[in-house]
Amino acid sequence: MAQPIRVRFEALRDFMDRAFRRAGLPDADARTVATLMAEAELQGSDGHGAIRLAPYLKRIREGGVNKTPDIRVEREKPAMALLNGDNGMGHLVMKRAAELAVAKARTAGVAWVGAHLSNHAGPASLYARMCLPHDMIGLYLAVGNANHLPPWGGLTMLLSTNPIACAIPAGEEPPVVLDMATTVAAYGKVKARAQRGEAMPEGWMVDRAGKPLTDPKRADEGFLLPIGGYKGYGLALVIGLLAGTLNGAAMGKDVIDFNADFHSVGNTGQAILAIDPAAFGDLDEFKAAVDVVVRDLRASERMPGVERIWLPGEQSHEKRQASLARGMPLPPQLKATLDNIAADLGIAPVEVIA
């Protein structure tokens, strides 16, 4: 396998910033989206980082995204709000949602902010983590932007990967950050494997006859499998109802495939819940208690051959630290795609580390 090319966080962010500005996003919005996409790459969420730049730009170019949205509160009570994303970039909508949820939770203790008429926003953990600098717990839910999952026992794709993320602050330990699709693998990982020319492990997808599907370039011939069988199907359904139906967003047969349709309004549904631990007791005591649980789990007896017990978010934390120190690894195929984008837009290519 070809060695990855390394780029600095700032170089990738600035390149995507230039691309979005050239595509017509206002300067501040281009910067916000580019920064969040680079953050996704930094933490190792390669299915939601720079690989998404080309389809995002195509969707903007073909009118599937509103370049100058009026993102606004449509409904509101002390501990909740519903945002109308006005078909803007999902990163902009959910950053606004997270900020509003935190502000409301300071008064109410907890706050739910849902959104409709949004779009794909990258990895779920980006938004759950936005609560951490405020010493709050973040819980994020979303309806995926294409259906790749049938109901348990069925063949009609009526559900998506419908992710959930939760970020819990700790004291001296890194925060506990769970970010997972309700399918065995997120579809972004399938796209990343296809771009790199790598096969998928058995258990990610099956074809319509129920046989393992390992070629990611044949993904449209089958569907993703839910985590835990019928339990994952049930979880995908519930998350879809909470993030989509409750917020007046697309769910089920109304979800468009944004991998194939670049001009229709997606009406993506998302939600974020902010919880202020200080409303439940002493904040420092809570964070210290989280540290105890984390250390107990890490130090617990391991099965033979297991070198380390990982906590949710630890591997992403280590990838972030390594990428900040040595640069982020980009597959050569992705770097070539970014170079083509630069040539098409007439902008400087992303600068690599010599």
C-alpha positions as CSV (number, residue, x, y, z in Angstrom):
1,M,0.0,0.0,0.0
2,A,1.3,3.5,-0.9
3,Q,2.5,5.5,2.0
4,P,0.2,8.4,3.0
5,I,1.0,12.0,2.4
6,R,1.1,14.2,5.5
7,V,-0.3,17.6,5.8
8,R,-0.7,20.1,8.6
9,F,-4.1,20.8,10.1
10,E,-3.8,24.5,9.1
11,A,-2.8,23.6,5.5
12,L,-5.8,21.4,5.0
13,R,-8.1,23.8,6.7
14,D,-6.9,26.7,4.6
15,F,-7.1,24.8,1.4
16,M,-10.7,23.7,2.0
17,D,-11.5,27.3,3.1
18,R,-10.2,28.6,-0.3
19,A,-12.3,26.0,-2.1
20,F,-15.6,26.9,-0.3
21,R,-15.0,30.6,-0.8
22,R,-14.4,30.0,-4.5
23,A,-17.6,27.9,-4.6
24,G,-19.6,30.9,-3.2
25,L,-19.9,30.4,0.5
26,P,-19.5,33.6,2.6
27,D,-16.0,34.0,4.1
28,A,-17.0,33.2,7.7
29,D,-19.1,30.2,6.7
30,A,-16.4,28.8,4.5
31,R,-13.9,29.1,7.4
32,T,-16.3,27.4,9.8
33,V,-17.1,24.4,7.5
34,A,-13.4,24.0,6.5
35,T,-12.3,24.0,10.1
36,L,-14.8,21.4,11.2
37,M,-13.9,19.2,8.2
38,A,-10.2,19.5,9.1
39,E,-11.1,18.6,12.7
40,A,-12.8,15.5,11.4
41,E,-9.6,14.5,9.6
42,L,-7.5,15.3,12.6
43,Q,-9.3,12.9,14.9
44,G,-9.1,10.1,12.3
45,S,-12.7,10.3,11.0
46,D,-11.4,9.9,7.4
47,G,-14.9,9.1,6.0
48,H,-16.1,12.5,7.0
49,G,-13.1,14.8,6.4
50,A,-11.5,15.9,3.2
51,I,-13.0,13.0,1.3
52,R,-16.3,14.9,1.5
53,L,-15.0,18.0,-0.2
54,A,-15.7,17.0,-3.8
55,P,-19.3,15.9,-3.2
56,Y,-20.0,19.0,-1.0
57,L,-18.7,21.3,-3.8
58,K,-20.8,19.4,-6.4
59,R,-23.9,19.7,-4.3
60,I,-23.2,23.5,-3.8
61,R,-22.6,23.9,-7.6
62,E,-25.8,22.0,-8.6
63,G,-28.0,24.0,-6.2
64,G,-28.6,21.3,-3.6
65,V,-27.3,23.5,-0.8
66,N,-28.2,27.1,0.0
67,K,-25.0,29.1,0.0
68,T,-26.4,32.0,2.1
69,P,-28.9,30.4,4.5
70,D,-31.0,32.2,7.1
71,I,-30.5,29.7,10.0
72,R,-33.1,30.6,12.5
73,V,-35.0,29.5,15.6
74,E,-38.5,28.4,14.5
75,R,-39.8,27.2,17.9
76,E,-38.5,27.7,21.3
77,K,-39.1,27.1,25.0
78,P,-36.7,27.4,28.0
79,A,-35.1,24.0,27.6
80,M,-35.6,23.4,23.8
81,A,-35.5,25.0,20.4
82,L,-36.1,23.9,16.8
83,L,-33.8,25.4,14.2
84,N,-34.7,25.9,10.5
85,G,-31.4,25.3,8.7
86,D,-32.7,26.9,5.5
87,N,-30.9,24.1,3.5
88,G,-27.5,25.4,4.6
89,M,-24.4,23.4,5.1
90,G,-25.0,21.0,8.0
91,H,-21.8,22.1,9.8
92,L,-23.2,25.6,10.1
93,V,-26.6,24.5,11.4
94,M,-25.2,22.1,14.0
95,K,-22.6,24.4,15.3
96,R,-25.4,26.9,15.9
97,A,-27.5,24.2,17.5
98,A,-24.7,23.2,19.9
99,E,-24.0,26.8,20.9
100,L,-27.7,27.3,21.6
101,A,-28.1,24.1,23.6
102,V,-25.1,25.0,25.8
103,A,-26.5,28.5,26.4
104,K,-29.9,27.1,27.4
105,A,-28.5,24.3,29.5
106,R,-26.7,26.9,31.7
107,T,-30.2,28.1,32.9
108,A,-32.3,25.0,32.5
109,G,-29.8,22.3,33.4
110,V,-30.5,20.4,30.2
111,A,-31.5,21.6,26.7
112,W,-32.5,19.9,23.5
113,V,-32.0,21.7,20.2
114,G,-33.3,19.9,17.0
115,A,-32.9,20.9,13.4
116,H,-34.6,20.4,10.1
117,L,-33.8,21.5,6.6
118,S,-30.1,20.8,7.5
119,N,-27.5,18.8,5.6
120,H,-24.7,16.3,6.2
121,A,-22.5,17.7,8.9
122,G,-19.6,15.2,9.2
123,P,-18.9,13.0,12.2
124,A,-21.3,13.1,15.1
125,S,-18.6,13.6,17.7
126,L,-17.7,17.0,16.4
127,Y,-20.9,18.4,17.9
128,A,-21.1,16.4,21.0
129,R,-17.6,17.5,21.8
130,M,-18.6,21.2,21.5
131,C,-20.2,20.9,24.9
132,L,-16.9,19.8,26.6
133,P,-15.2,23.2,26.8
134,H,-18.2,24.3,28.8
135,D,-17.9,21.4,31.2
136,M,-21.2,19.9,29.8
137,I,-22.2,16.6,28.5
138,G,-23.2,16.5,24.8
139,L,-25.4,14.0,23.1
140,Y,-25.9,14.1,19.3
141,L,-28.3,12.2,17.1
142,A,-28.9,12.4,13.3
143,V,-30.7,10.8,10.4
144,G,-28.1,9.7,7.8
145,N,-28.1,11.3,4.4
146,A,-28.8,8.1,2.5
147,N,-30.7,4.9,3.3
148,H,-28.4,1.9,3.5
149,L,-30.3,-0.2,6.0
150,P,-33.6,-2.2,5.6
151,P,-35.8,-3.0,8.5
152,W,-34.8,-6.3,10.2
153,G,-35.7,-9.1,7.9
154,G,-36.5,-6.8,5.0
155,L,-34.9,-5.7,1.7
156,T,-36.2,-2.2,1.2
157,M,-33.8,0.5,2.3
158,L,-35.9,2.6,4.7
159,L,-33.3,3.5,7.3
160,S,-29.8,5.0,7.4
161,T,-26.7,4.6,9.6
162,N,-28.4,7.1,12.0
163,P,-25.4,7.9,14.2
164,I,-25.2,8.8,17.9
165,A,-22.4,10.5,19.8
166,C,-21.9,11.3,23.4
167,A,-19.1,13.4,25.0
168,I,-18.6,13.3,28.8
169,P,-16.1,15.5,30.5
170,A,-13.6,14.0,32.9
171,G,-11.1,15.5,35.3
172,E,-7.5,14.5,34.6
173,E,-8.4,11.8,32.1
174,P,-9.4,12.6,28.4
175,P,-13.1,12.9,28.0
176,V,-15.2,9.8,27.2
177,V,-16.4,10.3,23.6
178,L,-18.6,7.7,22.0
179,D,-19.3,8.1,18.3
180,M,-21.0,5.3,16.5
181,A,-23.3,4.5,13.6
182,T,-26.1,2.1,14.2
183,T,-24.7,0.0,11.4
184,V,-21.6,-2.1,11.8
185,A,-19.7,0.5,9.8
186,A,-20.6,4.0,8.7
187,Y,-21.1,4.4,5.0
188,G,-18.3,7.0,5.0
189,K,-15.9,4.1,5.8
190,V,-17.2,2.2,2.8
191,K,-16.5,5.3,0.6
192,A,-13.0,5.6,2.1
193,R,-12.2,2.0,1.4
194,A,-13.4,2.3,-2.2
195,Q,-11.2,5.3,-2.7
196,R,-8.1,3.5,-1.3
197,G,-8.9,0.4,-3.3
198,E,-9.3,-1.7,-0.2
199,A,-11.7,-4.5,0.5
200,M,-14.3,-4.4,3.3
201,P,-14.2,-6.9,6.1
202,E,-16.9,-9.5,6.1
203,G,-19.8,-8.5,8.3
204,W,-20.0,-4.8,7.1
205,M,-22.4,-5.5,4.2
206,V,-24.3,-8.3,2.5
207,D,-25.9,-8.5,-0.9
208,R,-29.7,-9.0,-1.4
209,A,-29.2,-12.7,-1.2
210,G,-27.6,-12.3,2.3
211,K,-24.1,-13.2,1.1
212,P,-21.1,-11.2,2.4
213,L,-20.2,-8.2,0.2
214,T,-16.6,-7.1,0.5
215,D,-16.0,-5.0,-2.6
216,P,-16.9,-1.4,-1.6
217,K,-17.3,-0.4,-5.3
218,R,-20.2,-2.8,-5.4
219,A,-21.9,-1.3,-2.3
220,D,-25.0,-0.4,-4.2
221,E,-25.7,-4.1,-4.8
222,G,-26.3,-4.6,-1.0
223,F,-26.8,-3.0,2.3
224,L,-25.1,-2.3,5.6
225,L,-25.7,-4.6,8.5
226,P,-27.0,-3.2,11.8
227,I,-25.0,-3.5,15.0
228,G,-26.3,-6.3,17.2
229,G,-28.8,-7.6,14.7
230,Y,-32.3,-6.6,15.4
231,K,-31.2,-4.4,18.3
232,G,-29.2,-2.2,16.0
233,Y,-32.2,-1.9,13.7
234,G,-34.4,-0.8,16.6
235,L,-31.8,1.7,17.7
236,A,-31.6,3.1,14.1
237,L,-35.3,3.5,14.0
238,V,-35.6,5.3,17.4
239,I,-32.7,7.7,16.6
240,G,-34.4,8.4,13.2
241,L,-37.7,9.2,14.9
242,L,-36.0,11.5,17.5
243,A,-33.6,13.3,15.1
244,G,-35.9,13.3,12.1
245,T,-39.6,12.9,12.7
246,L,-39.7,14.8,15.9
247,N,-37.9,17.7,14.2
248,G,-40.0,17.8,11.1
249,A,-37.2,16.4,9.0
250,A,-36.9,13.6,6.4
251,M,-37.2,10.0,7.7
252,G,-37.7,6.7,6.0
253,K,-38.7,6.8,2.3
254,D,-38.4,10.6,2.3
255,V,-34.6,10.5,2.8
256,I,-32.8,11.3,-0.4
257,D,-29.5,9.7,-1.3
258,F,-27.1,12.7,-1.3
259,N,-24.4,10.4,-2.9
260,A,-26.5,10.3,-6.1
261,D,-28.8,13.4,-5.9
262,F,-26.9,16.7,-5.8
263,H,-29.8,19.1,-6.4
264,S,-32.8,18.1,-4.2
265,V,-33.3,19.6,-0.8
266,G,-32.2,16.9,1.7
267,N,-34.1,18.2,4.8
268,T,-31.7,16.4,7.1
269,G,-32.7,16.0,10.8
270,Q,-30.3,16.3,13.7
271,A,-30.5,17.0,17.4
272,I,-28.2,17.8,20.2
273,L,-28.8,17.6,23.9
274,A,-26.6,19.5,26.3
275,I,-26.5,18.5,30.0
276,D,-24.9,20.6,32.7
277,P,-23.5,18.2,35.4
278,A,-23.3,21.2,37.8
279,A,-27.1,21.1,37.9
280,F,-26.9,17.6,39.4
281,G,-24.2,18.2,42.0
282,D,-20.6,19.4,42.4
283,L,-18.9,19.5,39.0
284,D,-15.4,18.7,40.2
285,E,-16.8,15.7,42.1
286,F,-18.5,14.4,39.0
287,K,-15.4,14.8,36.8
288,A,-13.3,13.0,39.5
289,A,-15.8,10.2,39.6
290,V,-15.6,9.8,35.8
291,D,-11.8,9.6,36.2
292,V,-12.3,6.7,38.7
293,V,-14.5,4.8,36.4
294,V,-12.1,5.3,33.4
295,R,-9.1,4.1,35.5
296,D,-11.0,1.1,36.9
297,L,-11.9,0.0,33.4
298,R,-8.4,0.6,32.0
299,A,-6.8,-1.3,34.8
300,S,-9.2,-4.2,34.9
301,E,-8.1,-7.8,34.1
302,R,-7.6,-8.4,30.4
303,M,-8.2,-11.5,28.3
304,P,-5.2,-13.4,27.0
305,G,-3.5,-11.5,24.1
306,V,-5.2,-8.2,24.9
307,E,-2.6,-5.5,25.4
308,R,-4.8,-2.6,26.4
309,I,-8.4,-1.9,27.3
310,W,-9.5,1.2,25.4
311,L,-12.1,3.8,26.5
312,P,-14.4,5.3,23.9
313,G,-12.6,8.3,22.3
314,E,-9.1,7.4,23.5
315,Q,-8.0,6.2,20.0
316,S,-9.3,9.4,18.4
317,H,-7.6,11.4,21.1
318,E,-4.2,9.7,20.4
319,K,-4.7,10.2,16.6
320,R,-5.4,13.9,17.2
321,Q,-2.2,14.3,19.2
322,A,-0.1,12.4,16.7
323,S,-1.5,14.3,13.8
324,L,-0.9,17.6,15.5
325,A,2.7,16.6,16.0
326,R,3.5,14.9,12.7
327,G,0.8,16.0,10.4
328,M,-2.4,14.3,9.2
329,P,-2.0,11.3,6.9
330,L,-3.9,11.6,3.5
331,P,-4.0,8.6,1.1
332,P,-2.4,9.5,-2.2
333,Q,-5.7,8.9,-4.0
334,L,-7.3,11.6,-1.8
335,K,-4.4,14.0,-2.4
336,A,-4.9,13.5,-6.1
337,T,-8.6,14.3,-5.8
338,L,-7.8,17.5,-3.8
339,D,-5.2,18.5,-6.5
340,N,-7.9,18.1,-9.2
341,I,-10.2,20.3,-7.2
342,A,-7.5,22.9,-6.9
343,A,-6.9,22.9,-10.6
344,D,-10.7,23.1,-11.4
345,L,-11.2,26.0,-9.0
346,G,-8.0,27.8,-9.8
347,I,-6.7,27.8,-6.3
348,A,-3.4,26.8,-4.7
349,P,-3.2,23.1,-3.8
350,V,-3.0,21.9,-0.3
351,E,0.6,22.2,1.0
352,V,2.2,19.0,2.1
353,I,4.9,18.3,4.7
354,A,8.3,17.8,2.9
